[in-house]
């Protein structure tokens, strides 16, 4: 596990973007699974600027949606598919055939989870997982307790996650109670994981992720076992480094 501490969010985003471009330059057909949320948005903006300046070529990559809120239509403002389209797919000129979605309005989410898993396997697995760190240590919507072998599935969101996500959607009552997520088994099989963490409010859970015991009560703690994880954080989230 490699830890990189930056002074601020801009430096964090720039470092993450450069790491991503290096991976794609080496493997233009790389499979990427991408988190939404505030922290990775700066990275995606940096990559958009690089794309517009011909320094990043995503024309052959494969993009996988990490997670979503179950029961939402793609045009719902809370939809993580919509967020993915607005922040990544449209700005990078990604074609439909390059994308595998976790459709939040699926009528058969269990079948969707199986189909998603098979598509990941057919692609050879994730080359890069860009993840955020949940307030309770979740990765995607792999809420605690989530073990290493937990598959892609429908989940019930914890109260902590509902409170955390309420800031995006105007209050806790607006946050759906069910989610759908790429499984821990797929994420932990990624060839490279990039965990982005920012803000003082993440310092306790980051400490548990880095130095706490490996436990399904903090799913991110299993990253200690992953052979190629880079954590990029700001000083506020990692004041002891």
HELIX and SHEET records of a PDB file:
HELIX    1   1 UNK A    9  UNK A   26  1                                  18    
HELIX    2   2 UNK A   38  UNK A   52  1                                  15    
HELIX    3   3 UNK A   80  UNK A   84  1                                   5    
HELIX    4   4 UNK A   85  UNK A   89  3                                   5    
HELIX    5   5 UNK A   96  UNK A   98  5                                   3    
HELIX    6   6 UNK A  109  UNK A  122  1                                  14    
HELIX    7   7 UNK A  159  UNK A  169  1                                  11    
HELIX    8   8 UNK A  172  UNK A  174  5                                   3    
HELIX    9   9 UNK A  184  UNK A  187  1                                   4    
HELIX   10  10 UNK A  200  UNK A  202  5                                   3    
HELIX   11  11 UNK A  203  UNK A  211  1                                   9    
HELIX   12  12 UNK A  219  UNK A  225  5                                   7    
SHEET    1   A 7 UNK A   2  UNK A   6  0                                        
SHEET    2   A 7 UNK A 229  UNK A 234  1                                        
SHEET    3   A 7 UNK A 192  UNK A 197  1                                        
SHEET    4   A 7 UNK A 128  UNK A 132  1                                        
SHEET    5   A 7 UNK A  31  UNK A  34  1                                        
SHEET    6   A 7 UNK A  62  UNK A  65  1                                        
SHEET    7   A 7 UNK A  99  UNK A 100  1                                        
SHEET    1   B 3 UNK A  67  UNK A  69  0                                        
SHEET    2   B 3 UNK A 178  UNK A 181 -1                                        
SHEET    3   B 3 UNK A 153  UNK A 156 -1                                        
END                                                                             
